[in-house]
């Protein structure tokens, strides 16, 4: 069923937006944003890493809840819930969980490397 394809594109778009938010402010300065005089020292508000991580975990949780409710609705035989829709929902939640697990593994690895650095 191709109706869920925009959701995948939406997820990719959100990932690109998050990537652009965490880029350094110097990239914006190089793109032609220049100011003169006292206004040149403008602070750029950067997103908090903990907030971004919490939002990602919440997104994974909501996808898992949605997939579970779709599967239960299909099992009950509710109208309007078909098997491809359930399978796509389950696969989305599985892929997002795997991605979140990989991010967690990278964070733990980075933390261990930092902790093992000589002082």
N, CA, C and O atoms as CSV, one atom per row, in Angstrom:
chain,resi,resn,atom,element,x,y,z
A,1,UNK,N,N,0.841,-1.165,0.000
A,1,UNK,CA,C,0.000,0.000,0.000
A,1,UNK,C,C,0.895,1.239,0.000
A,1,UNK,O,O,1.706,1.394,0.913
A,2,UNK,N,N,0.780,2.099,-0.962
A,2,UNK,CA,C,1.666,3.244,-1.139
A,2,UNK,C,C,1.191,4.487,-0.403
A,2,UNK,O,O,1.851,5.521,-0.497
A,3,UNK,N,N,0.068,4.439,0.332
A,3,UNK,CA,C,-0.420,5.628,1.012
A,3,UNK,C,C,0.450,6.017,2.187
A,3,UNK,O,O,0.401,7.172,2.609
A,4,UNK,N,N,1.248,5.110,2.739
A,4,UNK,CA,C,2.098,5.425,3.874
A,4,UNK,C,C,3.459,5.943,3.441
A,4,UNK,O,O,4.296,6.218,4.301
A,5,UNK,N,N,3.715,6.085,2.165
A,5,UNK,CA,C,5.002,6.546,1.657
A,5,UNK,C,C,5.324,7.969,2.118
A,5,UNK,O,O,6.475,8.225,2.472
A,6,UNK,N,N,4.366,8.914,2.134
A,6,UNK,CA,C,4.709,10.257,2.611
A,6,UNK,C,C,5.178,10.259,4.067
A,6,UNK,O,O,5.944,11.142,4.453
A,7,UNK,N,N,4.746,9.309,4.877
A,7,UNK,CA,C,5.197,9.254,6.260
A,7,UNK,C,C,6.692,8.993,6.321
A,7,UNK,O,O,7.382,9.569,7.163
A,8,UNK,N,N,7.201,8.144,5.452
A,8,UNK,CA,C,8.632,7.861,5.411
A,8,UNK,C,C,9.386,9.113,4.973
A,8,UNK,O,O,10.433,9.442,5.530
A,9,UNK,N,N,8.848,9.808,3.975
A,9,UNK,CA,C,9.475,11.047,3.534
A,9,UNK,C,C,9.431,12.099,4.631
A,9,UNK,O,O,10.363,12.890,4.775
A,10,UNK,N,N,8.352,12.111,5.404
A,10,UNK,CA,C,8.240,13.048,6.513
A,10,UNK,C,C,9.295,12.749,7.577
A,10,UNK,O,O,9.892,13.671,8.132
A,11,UNK,N,N,9.527,11.478,7.863
A,11,UNK,CA,C,10.552,11.097,8.831
A,11,UNK,C,C,11.928,11.527,8.337
A,11,UNK,O,O,12.727,12.053,9.113
A,12,UNK,N,N,12.211,11.311,7.065
A,12,UNK,CA,C,13.489,11.743,6.498
A,12,UNK,C,C,13.636,13.262,6.572
A,12,UNK,O,O,14.719,13.778,6.850
A,13,UNK,N,N,12.549,13.963,6.324
A,13,UNK,CA,C,12.577,15.420,6.408
A,13,UNK,C,C,12.856,15.881,7.828
A,13,UNK,O,O,13.610,16.832,8.033
A,14,UNK,N,N,12.253,15.214,8.818
A,14,UNK,CA,C,12.509,15.564,10.212
A,14,UNK,C,C,13.960,15.302,10.586
A,14,UNK,O,O,14.564,16.077,11.328
A,15,UNK,N,N,14.523,14.205,10.072
A,15,UNK,CA,C,15.918,13.904,10.358
A,15,UNK,C,C,16.831,14.970,9.762
A,15,UNK,O,O,17.812,15.370,10.390
A,16,UNK,N,N,16.512,15.432,8.556
A,16,UNK,CA,C,17.319,16.480,7.934
A,16,UNK,C,C,17.207,17.788,8.711
A,16,UNK,O,O,18.194,18.507,8.868
A,17,UNK,N,N,15.999,18.097,9.198
A,17,UNK,CA,C,15.808,19.305,9.992
A,17,UNK,C,C,16.619,19.251,11.277
A,17,UNK,O,O,17.242,20.238,11.667
A,18,UNK,N,N,16.609,18.096,11.936
A,18,UNK,CA,C,17.391,17.954,13.158
A,18,UNK,C,C,18.880,18.103,12.874
A,18,UNK,O,O,19.604,18.728,13.649
A,19,UNK,N,N,19.335,17.534,11.771
A,19,UNK,CA,C,20.744,17.648,11.408
A,19,UNK,C,C,21.106,19.102,11.162
A,19,UNK,O,O,22.174,19.550,11.578
A,20,UNK,N,N,20.239,19.841,10.495
A,20,UNK,CA,C,20.550,21.245,10.220
A,20,UNK,C,C,20.514,22.082,11.491
A,20,UNK,O,O,21.210,23.094,11.578
A,21,UNK,N,N,19.717,21.682,12.477
A,21,UNK,CA,C,19.641,22.424,13.734
A,21,UNK,C,C,20.912,22.271,14.555
A,21,UNK,O,O,21.289,23.192,15.280
A,22,UNK,N,N,21.578,21.128,14.456
A,22,UNK,CA,C,22.749,20.911,15.289
A,22,UNK,C,C,24.045,21.320,14.612
A,22,UNK,O,O,25.117,21.184,15.203
A,23,UNK,N,N,23.969,21.814,13.392
A,23,UNK,CA,C,25.173,22.286,12.722
A,23,UNK,C,C,25.660,23.552,13.410
A,23,UNK,O,O,24.881,24.263,14.044
A,24,UNK,N,N,26.926,23.822,13.283
A,24,UNK,CA,C,27.518,24.974,13.958
A,24,UNK,C,C,27.005,26.280,13.375
A,24,UNK,O,O,26.681,26.349,12.189
A,25,UNK,N,N,26.930,27.304,14.195
A,25,UNK,CA,C,26.475,28.602,13.703
A,25,UNK,C,C,27.407,29.196,12.654
A,25,UNK,O,O,26.989,30.064,11.888
A,26,UNK,N,N,28.665,28.748,12.602
A,26,UNK,CA,C,29.596,29.288,11.610
A,26,UNK,C,C,29.159,28.941,10.193
A,26,UNK,O,O,29.478,29.666,9.250
A,27,UNK,N,N,28.427,27.834,10.035
A,27,UNK,CA,C,27.922,27.478,8.708
A,27,UNK,C,C,26.914,28.517,8.237
A,27,UNK,O,O,26.864,28.831,7.048
A,28,UNK,N,N,26.101,29.059,9.162
A,28,UNK,CA,C,25.155,30.105,8.796
A,28,UNK,C,C,25.880,31.394,8.440
A,28,UNK,O,O,25.436,32.127,7.556
A,29,UNK,N,N,26.997,31.682,9.119
A,29,UNK,CA,C,27.756,32.901,8.824
A,29,UNK,C,C,28.363,32.821,7.438
A,29,UNK,O,O,28.451,33.831,6.740
A,30,UNK,N,N,28.784,31.629,7.028
A,30,UNK,CA,C,29.391,31.468,5.718
A,30,UNK,C,C,28.362,31.516,4.602
A,30,UNK,O,O,28.721,31.749,3.447
A,31,UNK,N,N,27.101,31.303,4.916
A,31,UNK,CA,C,26.082,31.277,3.873
A,31,UNK,C,C,25.623,32.667,3.464
A,31,UNK,O,O,24.710,32.807,2.650
A,32,UNK,N,N,26.242,33.686,4.018
A,32,UNK,CA,C,25.914,35.021,3.549
A,32,UNK,C,C,25.174,35.861,4.565
A,32,UNK,O,O,24.812,36.998,4.261
A,33,UNK,N,N,24.937,35.355,5.745
A,33,UNK,CA,C,24.253,36.129,6.777
A,33,UNK,C,C,25.311,36.968,7.475
A,33,UNK,O,O,26.077,36.457,8.293
A,34,UNK,N,N,25.355,38.246,7.157
A,34,UNK,CA,C,26.352,39.133,7.745
A,34,UNK,C,C,25.653,40.389,8.246
A,34,UNK,O,O,24.731,40.898,7.610
A,35,UNK,N,N,26.100,40.876,9.384
A,35,UNK,CA,C,25.541,42.098,9.933
A,35,UNK,C,C,26.677,43.055,10.240
A,35,UNK,O,O,27.825,42.638,10.395
A,36,UNK,N,N,26.354,44.342,10.327
A,36,UNK,CA,C,27.369,45.366,10.508
A,36,UNK,C,C,27.243,45.966,11.904
A,36,UNK,O,O,26.141,46.089,12.438
A,37,UNK,N,N,28.399,46.344,12.500
A,37,UNK,CA,C,28.419,47.082,13.754
A,37,UNK,C,C,28.141,46.210,14.954
A,37,UNK,O,O,28.589,45.065,15.020
A,38,UNK,N,N,27.394,46.755,15.911
A,38,UNK,CA,C,27.131,46.073,17.181
A,38,UNK,C,C,26.197,44.881,17.002
A,38,UNK,O,O,26.185,43.975,17.835
A,39,UNK,N,N,25.424,44.872,15.933
A,39,UNK,CA,C,24.496,43.776,15.705
A,39,UNK,C,C,25.208,42.522,15.212
A,39,UNK,O,O,24.584,41.465,15.112
A,40,UNK,N,N,26.471,42.612,14.910
A,40,UNK,CA,C,27.216,41.476,14.374
A,40,UNK,C,C,27.435,40.395,15.421
A,40,UNK,O,O,27.648,39.235,15.067
A,41,UNK,N,N,27.388,40.745,16.691
A,41,UNK,CA,C,27.580,39.750,17.751
A,41,UNK,C,C,26.222,39.264,18.240
A,41,UNK,O,O,25.805,39.567,19.358
A,42,UNK,N,N,25.556,38.526,17.410
A,42,UNK,CA,C,24.239,37.988,17.725
A,42,UNK,C,C,24.386,36.534,18.143
A,42,UNK,O,O,25.077,35.759,17.482
A,43,UNK,N,N,23.734,36.164,19.241
A,43,UNK,CA,C,23.822,34.784,19.703
A,43,UNK,C,C,22.763,33.948,19.004
A,43,UNK,O,O,21.625,34.379,18.819
A,44,UNK,N,N,23.162,32.743,18.622
A,44,UNK,CA,C,22.256,31.814,17.967
A,44,UNK,C,C,21.825,30.785,18.994
A,44,UNK,O,O,22.659,30.152,19.642
A,45,UNK,N,N,20.523,30.622,19.139
A,45,UNK,CA,C,20.018,29.646,20.091
A,45,UNK,C,C,20.108,28.262,19.476
A,45,UNK,O,O,19.538,27.998,18.417
A,46,UNK,N,N,20.837,27.377,20.159
A,46,UNK,CA,C,21.010,26.017,19.671
A,46,UNK,C,C,20.114,25.090,20.465
A,46,UNK,O,O,19.899,25.307,21.657
A,47,UNK,N,N,19.595,24.069,19.826
A,47,UNK,CA,C,18.732,23.132,20.552
A,47,UNK,C,C,19.527,22.342,21.587
A,47,UNK,O,O,20.704,22.039,21.393
A,48,UNK,N,N,18.869,22.022,22.670
A,48,UNK,CA,C,19.493,21.245,23.734
A,48,UNK,C,C,19.521,19.775,23.322
A,48,UNK,O,O,18.512,19.227,22.877
A,49,UNK,N,N,20.689,19.140,23.474
A,49,UNK,CA,C,20.851,17.751,23.062
A,49,UNK,C,C,19.909,16.833,23.839
A,49,UNK,O,O,19.326,15.912,23.267
A,50,UNK,N,N,19.760,17.083,25.132
A,50,UNK,CA,C,18.883,16.245,25.954
A,50,UNK,C,C,17.435,16.347,25.474
A,50,UNK,O,O,16.716,15.348,25.449
A,51,UNK,N,N,17.008,17.551,25.095
A,51,UNK,CA,C,15.641,17.719,24.588
A,51,UNK,C,C,15.446,16.982,23.264
A,51,UNK,O,O,14.403,16.372,23.029
A,52,UNK,N,N,16.461,17.047,22.406
A,52,UNK,CA,C,16.367,16.345,21.122
A,52,UNK,C,C,16.319,14.834,21.328
A,52,UNK,O,O,15.565,14.132,20.653
A,53,UNK,N,N,17.130,14.336,22.267
A,53,UNK,CA,C,17.144,12.906,22.547
A,53,UNK,C,C,15.818,12.455,23.150
A,53,UNK,O,O,15.304,11.391,22.804
A,54,UNK,N,N,15.263,13.268,24.053
A,54,UNK,CA,C,13.974,12.938,24.664
A,54,UNK,C,C,12.873,12.919,23.601
A,54,UNK,O,O,12.009,12.042,23.615
A,55,UNK,N,N,12.906,13.882,22.685
A,55,UNK,CA,C,11.911,13.913,21.609
A,55,UNK,C,C,12.017,12.671,20.728
A,55,UNK,O,O,11.002,12.122,20.301
A,56,UNK,N,N,13.239,12.231,20.457
A,56,UNK,CA,C,13.425,11.032,19.637
A,56,UNK,C,C,12.893,9.794,20.359
A,56,UNK,O,O,12.243,8.948,19.745
A,57,UNK,N,N,13.168,9.689,21.654
A,57,UNK,CA,C,12.667,8.550,22.429
A,57,UNK,C,C,11.140,8.585,22.489
A,57,UNK,O,O,10.487,7.549,22.361
A,58,UNK,N,N,10.575,9.773,22.684
A,58,UNK,CA,C,9.114,9.899,22.705
A,58,UNK,C,C,8.502,9.517,21.363
A,58,UNK,O,O,7.429,8.914,21.316
A,59,UNK,N,N,9.182,9.866,20.275
A,59,UNK,CA,C,8.695,9.509,18.945
A,59,UNK,C,C,8.704,7.995,18.751
A,59,UNK,O,O,7.753,7.433,18.208
A,60,UNK,N,N,9.771,7.337,19.191
A,60,UNK,CA,C,9.842,5.875,19.101
A,60,UNK,C,C,8.732,5.251,19.933
A,60,UNK,O,O,8.079,4.304,19.495
A,61,UNK,N,N,8.520,5.779,21.126
A,61,UNK,CA,C,7.466,5.257,21.994
A,61,UNK,C,C,6.090,5.408,21.360
A,61,UNK,O,O,5.279,4.484,21.411
A,62,UNK,N,N,5.821,6.567,20.763
A,62,UNK,CA,C,4.508,6.771,20.141
A,62,UNK,C,C,4.319,5.854,18.933
A,62,UNK,O,O,3.217,5.354,18.705
A,63,UNK,N,N,5.386,5.627,18.154
A,63,UNK,CA,C,5.283,4.701,17.018
A,63,UNK,C,C,4.996,3.281,17.501
A,63,UNK,O,O,4.220,2.559,16.875
A,64,UNK,N,N,5.615,2.875,18.610
A,64,UNK,CA,C,5.381,1.537,19.139
A,64,UNK,C,C,3.952,1.401,19.667
A,64,UNK,O,O,3.308,0.371,19.463
A,65,UNK,N,N,3.460,2.429,20.340
A,65,UNK,CA,C,2.079,2.388,20.838
A,65,UNK,C,C,1.082,2.344,19.686
A,65,UNK,O,O,0.096,1.607,19.727
A,66,UNK,N,N,1.354,3.148,18.653
A,66,UNK,CA,C,0.470,3.176,17.481
A,66,UNK,C,C,0.445,1.817,16.783
A,66,UNK,O,O,-0.620,1.339,16.391
A,67,UNK,N,N,1.607,1.199,16.628
A,67,UNK,CA,C,1.686,-0.107,15.980
A,67,UNK,C,C,0.962,-1.160,16.808
A,67,UNK,O,O,0.279,-2.026,16.262
A,68,UNK,N,N,1.113,-1.085,18.116
A,68,UNK,CA,C,0.443,-2.039,18.994
A,68,UNK,C,C,-1.075,-1.887,18.923
A,68,UNK,O,O,-1.805,-2.876,18.878
A,69,UNK,N,N,-1.535,-0.652,18.914
A,69,UNK,CA,C,-2.985,-0.437,18.839
A,69,UNK,C,C,-3.542,-0.865,17.487
A,69,UNK,O,O,-4.657,-1.382,17.417
A,70,UNK,N,N,-2.773,-0.655,16.397
A,70,UNK,CA,C,-3.211,-1.130,15.085
A,70,UNK,C,C,-3.300,-2.657,15.056
A,70,UNK,O,O,-4.253,-3.220,14.518
A,71,UNK,N,N,-2.303,-3.319,15.639
A,71,UNK,CA,C,-2.310,-4.783,15.662
A,71,UNK,C,C,-3.492,-5.299,16.475
A,71,UNK,O,O,-4.141,-6.265,16.075
A,72,UNK,N,N,-3.775,-4.674,17.595
A,72,UNK,CA,C,-4.910,-5.103,18.417
A,72,UNK,C,C,-6.231,-4.863,17.699
A,72,UNK,O,O,-7.144,-5.685,17.781
A,73,UNK,N,N,-6.335,-3.723,16.987
A,73,UNK,CA,C,-7.550,-3.431,16.229
A,73,UNK,C,C,-7.745,-4.454,15.118
A,73,UNK,O,O,-8.874,-4.865,14.848
A,74,UNK,N,N,-6.664,-4.868,14.474
A,74,UNK,CA,C,-6.755,-5.876,13.420
A,74,UNK,C,C,-7.186,-7.220,14.000
A,74,UNK,O,O,-8.000,-7.932,13.411
A,75,UNK,N,N,-6.629,-7.556,15.161
A,75,UNK,CA,C,-6.986,-8.821,15.804
A,75,UNK,C,C,-8.454,-8.848,16.221
A,75,UNK,O,O,-9.093,-9.900,16.203
A,76,UNK,N,N,-8.980,-7.688,16.594
A,76,UNK,CA,C,-10.395,-7.620,16.965
A,76,UNK,C,C,-11.305,-7.608,15.749
A,76,UNK,O,O,-12.516,-7.787,15.872
A,77,UNK,N,N,-10.716,-7.395,14.563
A,77,UNK,CA,C,-11.493,-7.407,13.331
A,77,UNK,C,C,-12.200,-6.099,13.051
A,77,UNK,O,O,-13.243,-6.088,12.397
A,78,UNK,N,N,-11.653,-5.003,13.530
A,78,UNK,CA,C,-12.272,-3.695,13.307
A,78,UNK,C,C,-12.224,-3.320,11.831
A,78,UNK,O,O,-11.283,-3.661,11.116
A,79,UNK,N,N,-13.253,-2.616,11.397
A,79,UNK,CA,C,-13.335,-2.156,10.001
A,79,UNK,C,C,-12.296,-1.059,9.760
A,79,UNK,O,O,-12.023,-0.258,10.654
A,80,UNK,N,N,-11.725,-1.020,8.575
A,80,UNK,CA,C,-10.785,0.025,8.202
A,80,UNK,C,C,-9.342,-0.260,8.576
A,80,UNK,O,O,-8.460,0.546,8.281
A,81,UNK,N,N,-9.080,-1.396,9.224
A,81,UNK,CA,C,-7.711,-1.748,9.584
A,81,UNK,C,C,-7.344,-2.994,8.789
A,81,UNK,O,O,-7.872,-4.079,9.031
A,82,UNK,N,N,-6.434,-2.821,7.841
A,82,UNK,CA,C,-6.040,-3.971,7.018
A,82,UNK,C,C,-4.624,-4.412,7.369
A,82,UNK,O,O,-3.869,-3.675,8.004
A,83,UNK,N,N,-4.284,-5.600,6.956
A,83,UNK,CA,C,-2.998,-6.211,7.302
A,83,UNK,C,C,-1.799,-5.404,6.817
A,83,UNK,O,O,-0.856,-5.229,7.589
A,84,UNK,N,N,-1.781,-4.901,5.579
A,84,UNK,CA,C,-0.611,-4.103,5.167
A,84,UNK,C,C,-0.390,-2.877,6.048
A,84,UNK,O,O,0.750,-2.515,6.341
A,85,UNK,N,N,-1.468,-2.248,6.464
A,85,UNK,CA,C,-1.362,-1.084,7.343
A,85,UNK,C,C,-0.722,-1.482,8.673
A,85,UNK,O,O,0.125,-0.759,9.198
A,86,UNK,N,N,-1.124,-2.621,9.211
A,86,UNK,CA,C,-0.570,-3.113,10.473
A,86,UNK,C,C,0.904,-3.450,10.302
A,86,UNK,O,O,1.722,-3.101,11.153
A,87,UNK,N,N,1.251,-4.124,9.210
A,87,UNK,CA,C,2.631,-4.523,8.984
A,87,UNK,C,C,3.545,-3.305,8.790
A,87,UNK,O,O,4.674,-3.292,9.279
A,88,UNK,N,N,3.066,-2.309,8.094
A,88,UNK,CA,C,3.861,-1.091,7.897
A,88,UNK,C,C,4.068,-0.385,9.234
A,88,UNK,O,O,5.169,0.084,9.519
A,89,UNK,N,N,3.030,-0.306,10.049
A,89,UNK,CA,C,3.160,0.305,11.370
A,89,UNK,C,C,4.152,-0.434,12.244
A,89,UNK,O,O,4.966,0.186,12.928
A,90,UNK,N,N,4.089,-1.764,12.225
A,90,UNK,CA,C,5.033,-2.559,13.008
A,90,UNK,C,C,6.465,-2.393,12.502
A,90,UNK,O,O,7.404,-2.333,13.296
A,91,UNK,N,N,6.629,-2.318,11.191
A,91,UNK,CA,C,7.972,-2.151,10.630
A,91,UNK,C,C,8.537,-0.770,10.951
A,91,UNK,O,O,9.726,-0.640,11.244
A,92,UNK,N,N,7.689,0.265,10.899
A,92,UNK,CA,C,8.139,1.613,11.262
A,92,UNK,C,C,8.639,1.644,12.702
A,92,UNK,O,O,9.694,2.209,12.993
A,93,UNK,N,N,7.872,1.033,13.595
A,93,UNK,CA,C,8.281,1.050,14.999
A,93,UNK,C,C,9.552,0.243,15.201
A,93,UNK,O,O,10.399,0.611,16.015
A,94,UNK,N,N,9.692,-0.852,14.470
A,94,UNK,CA,C,10.900,-1.669,14.585
A,94,UNK,C,C,12.129,-0.918,14.083
A,94,UNK,O,O,13.175,-0.934,14.731
A,95,UNK,N,N,12.007,-0.266,12.943
A,95,UNK,CA,C,13.136,0.478,12.375
A,95,UNK,C,C,13.519,1.647,13.279
A,95,UNK,O,O,14.704,1.898,13.498
A,96,UNK,N,N,12.529,2.361,13.804
A,96,UNK,CA,C,12.842,3.496,14.677
A,96,UNK,C,C,13.490,3.024,15.975
A,96,UNK,O,O,14.376,3.697,16.502
A,97,UNK,N,N,13.057,1.877,16.496
A,97,UNK,CA,C,13.666,1.342,17.705
A,97,UNK,C,C,15.114,0.921,17.448
A,97,UNK,O,O,15.993,1.173,18.272
A,98,UNK,N,N,15.355,0.281,16.309
A,98,UNK,CA,C,16.719,-0.115,15.961
A,98,UNK,C,C,17.625,1.105,15.803
A,98,UNK,O,O,18.770,1.097,16.255
A,99,UNK,N,N,17.110,2.147,15.165
A,99,UNK,CA,C,17.900,3.374,14.999
A,99,UNK,C,C,18.212,3.993,16.355
A,99,UNK,O,O,19.329,4.456,16.588
A,100,UNK,N,N,17.232,4.004,17.246
A,100,UNK,CA,C,17.448,4.567,18.571
A,100,UNK,C,C,18.467,3.724,19.348
A,100,UNK,O,O,19.278,4.272,20.095
A,101,UNK,N,N,18.432,2.420,19.180
A,101,UNK,CA,C,19.389,1.539,19.840
A,101,UNK,C,C,20.807,1.828,19.334
A,101,UNK,O,O,21.756,1.842,20.118
A,102,UNK,N,N,20.948,2.055,18.035
A,102,UNK,CA,C,22.262,2.368,17.484
A,102,UNK,C,C,22.786,3.705,18.008
A,102,UNK,O,O,23.976,3.836,18.293
A,103,UNK,N,N,21.906,4.690,18.136
A,103,UNK,CA,C,22.308,5.981,18.693
A,103,UNK,C,C,22.770,5.797,20.131
A,103,UNK,O,O,23.791,6.353,20.536
A,104,UNK,N,N,22.024,5.023,20.895
A,104,UNK,CA,C,22.408,4.763,22.282
A,104,UNK,C,C,23.766,4.072,22.348
A,104,UNK,O,O,24.602,4.424,23.181
A,105,UNK,N,N,23.989,3.096,21.481
A,105,UNK,CA,C,25.273,2.386,21.464
A,105,UNK,C,C,26.430,3.336,21.148
A,105,UNK,O,O,27.499,3.239,21.750
A,106,UNK,N,N,26.214,4.244,20.211
A,106,UNK,CA,C,27.258,5.212,19.864
A,106,UNK,C,C,27.530,6.155,21.028
A,106,UNK,O,O,28.683,6.498,21.292
A,107,UNK,N,N,26.481,6.576,21.725
A,107,UNK,CA,C,26.663,7.457,22.878
A,107,UNK,C,C,27.434,6.758,23.993
A,107,UNK,O,O,28.322,7.351,24.604
A,108,UNK,N,N,27.097,5.507,24.255
A,108,UNK,CA,C,27.802,4.751,25.293
A,108,UNK,C,C,29.259,4.556,24.895
A,108,UNK,O,O,30.153,4.675,25.733
A,109,UNK,N,N,29.504,4.260,23.628
A,109,UNK,CA,C,30.868,4.084,23.144
A,109,UNK,C,C,31.676,5.375,23.298
A,109,UNK,O,O,32.824,5.349,23.741
A,110,UNK,N,N,31.067,6.498,22.929
A,110,UNK,CA,C,31.754,7.787,23.071
A,110,UNK,C,C,32.036,8.091,24.536
A,110,UNK,O,O,33.115,8.578,24.872
A,111,UNK,N,N,31.087,7.811,25.399
A,111,UNK,CA,C,31.279,8.038,26.833
A,111,UNK,C,C,32.429,7.190,27.368
A,111,UNK,O,O,33.257,7.676,28.138
A,112,UNK,N,N,32.480,5.928,26.960
A,112,UNK,CA,C,33.556,5.044,27.416
A,112,UNK,C,C,34.918,5.527,26.920
A,112,UNK,O,O,35.904,5.471,27.655
A,113,UNK,N,N,34.973,6.001,25.681
A,113,UNK,CA,C,36.234,6.517,25.151
A,113,UNK,C,C,36.696,7.745,25.928
A,113,UNK,O,O,37.880,7.884,26.236
A,114,UNK,N,N,35.767,8.623,26.240
A,114,UNK,CA,C,36.110,9.828,27.002
A,114,UNK,C,C,36.588,9.459,28.405
A,114,UNK,O,O,37.556,10.029,28.909
A,115,UNK,N,N,35.905,8.506,29.029
A,115,UNK,CA,C,36.280,8.112,30.382
A,115,UNK,C,C,37.649,7.411,30.412
A,115,UNK,O,O,38.330,7.453,31.436
A,116,UNK,N,N,38.054,6.782,29.336
A,116,UNK,CA,C,39.333,6.088,29.286
A,116,UNK,C,C,40.491,6.967,28.830
A,116,UNK,O,O,41.627,6.502,28.742
A,117,UNK,N,N,40.205,8.242,28.537
A,117,UNK,CA,C,41.266,9.153,28.112
A,117,UNK,C,C,42.178,9.468,29.291
A,117,UNK,O,O,41.705,9.687,30.406
A,118,UNK,N,N,43.483,9.492,29.046
A,118,UNK,CA,C,44.392,9.868,30.139
A,118,UNK,C,C,44.275,11.369,30.427
A,118,UNK,O,O,44.035,12.174,29.527
A,119,UNK,N,N,44.448,11.717,31.682
A,119,UNK,CA,C,44.321,13.122,32.084
A,119,UNK,C,C,45.672,13.787,32.066
A,119,UNK,O,O,45.780,14.974,32.374
